[in-house]
Amino acid sequence: MQGRCAWAGNDPLYCEYHDAEWGRPEFDGNRLFEMLVLEGFQSGLSWITILRKRGGFRRVFMGFDPVKLADWGEAEVAAALADPGIVRHRGKIEATVKNARAFIGLGGAQAFSDFLWSSVNHVPFQRNASNLKEIPSKNEASIDLAKRLKRAGFGFCGPTTVYAFMQASGMINDHVVTCECHAEVSALAASL
């Protein structure tokens, strides 16, 4: 693709993620749960590391099924810590279990989606940045959503992580205007 966002580089996996997933509005609460958890795991690492291990995360975390994850105890956490298919970080694994319980506490998939999308009034924010320097690492909406998530019982959801999640899930269109995906994602948002 000509005019792709520079952060995607040349790695085929990264390019595919950029072209087919990143920034497209996602409303499925279960998929949003997976995306939020993976953004938490990315904290302190590169996103390509998470993409390369995404299949392992899906296997270990039982397809990111919040109901199954909410029942995890120390034995399941220990098994996850021993699995090289994922990022083995106790705090992030325990936060995944905590987040599954918080997801259920909010009322499940649709309620979770509504909770998240209310942070942008259910309308994707369209940024028209000409380069990456114009794109912040957090904004008022991500700061507010991070606080709301924390109050609801979620972990590893700080404002910067939440902003990255909002970009990935299409709540914010941060494809630069020279990227071919910018217009496509804008049109998707306008059709909602």
N, C-alpha and C positions, 0 to 999 in steps of 0.2 A: 504494500500500500504506500503510495506517495503521500507525503505530508502527515505521517503518523506522529503522535506526541513523542518528543525526544526520549522520555524516560523509558519507553518500550525497548529501545536499542535494537539489536539484531537477533536476539535469542528467539527461536521459533515459538517456544512455549509462551514467552512474554508477549510476543507479537500477537499470537492467537488470543491470549487473554485480553489484551488491549482492544483488538479488533472486534471480538465477539461478545465480551462480557462487561468490561469496565465501563461504568458510567451509564449503562442501560437501566432504566427504571425497573426495579425488582419489587414486587409486592407480596410474594409468597413468604409468609411468616417463617416457615421452616427453613427456606433458603436464606432468608435474612439472618436467622439465628446462626447458621453455618458461617456466613460471611462475617458476622460480628465476632464470633469466636476466632476465626482465622486471623482477623485483623489484630486481635489481642495477642495471638501467638507471634505475629510479625513484629511486635514491639521490640526494638533493639536489634532486629535482623533485617535482611533484605527481603523484599516481597518474592523474589524469584526462589528463595529458599522455601518459602511456604508453598508456592505453586508446585515446586518439584515434589513436595511431600503431601500434597493435597489428597492423593489417593490413599496414602497411609493414614492420614487423619480421618478420612471417611470410614476406613476399615476399623481403626481402633475405636473411634467414637460412634460406632454402630449407625453409620449413615447420618450422624448428627441428630438422632432421634432424642428430643428432650425428655420424653417420658422414660426411655431406657437409661439415659445419662443421669437423670435425677435420682435413680436408685443405686448409683455407684457408691461403693464404700472404699475402704483402704485397700482391699485386695485388687479391685479394678484399677485404682490409681497406681498401685505398685506395678501392675502388669503394663499399664501404659508407659510408666517411667522406664520400663525395661525394653520397650519396643523401639528399634532404630528407625522405624518408618515415619516417626513424627519428631517434632522438637520436644525433647524430654526435659521439661521444666515443671517442677512440682507445683509452683504457684499458679501457672497458667492452666495446668491440668485440673487442679482443684477449682480454679475459677470457672472452668467449663462446666463442672458439675453444679457449682453454685448458680451459674447462669441458666442452666437447664431448669433448676428449681424456680428461679425468678421468672423465667419464660412461662412456666406452668402457673405461677402465682398471678401473672398478668391476665391469664385466661386463655392461653394457647395461641395458635398461629395467627388468626385474624386479628385478635386483640393486640398481639405483639407488633404486627405490621402497622396497624392504626396508631399505636403508641409511638412508633418510630417516625412514621410519615407525618404525624401531627407537628413535628418539629419544623417542617417546611410548609405547613398548611396544605399538605397532600399535593403540592405542586412542585416539581423539580426546579431548583434555582438554576438559572442559566448565567454562567459567567462567560465573558467574552475576552479572555486573556490572550494576548498575542505571544506570550512566552511563559516559561515555568516560573520566572521570578515574580510574576504578578499573581501567582497562586499561593494563598496562605497555607500554613500548616494547621490552622484552626480558625474558627470564627465564632460569632456569638451563638449561632444555632448549635454548633458542636459543643460549645461550653455548656449551654443549657441542657442539651440532650445527655451529655455525660453526667451532669448532676442528677437528672431525672432517672437515668439508668442506675446510678449508685443508690439513690433512694429506693428504687424498686428491688435492690438486692444483687445487682450485677457487679462483676469485678473485671479488672483489666480493660476498662472502658474510659480512659482519660480523654480529654478534649482533642488531642492530636490523633489518637486511635479512632475516635468517633468521627473525626473529620475525614480520615482516610476511608472509613466505612461508608460515610455519606457519599463520597466520590464514587466508590466502587459500586454502590447500590443504586446509583442514579439519582439520589436526592439532590446532588449538586453536579451539574455538567461542567467539569473542569478539563475537558478536552480543549486544547488551544484552538483558536479559530482557524489556524492553518492546517489543522488535522482534518482529514476527510470524515472522521467520526463525529466531529462537532456538529455539523449540520444534521447528520442522521439522528443523533441523540436529541438534538433540539426539536426535530420533527416528531420523534417519539413522545417527547414531553408535551408538545402542543396537541397531540392526538388524545391525550388522557382526559 
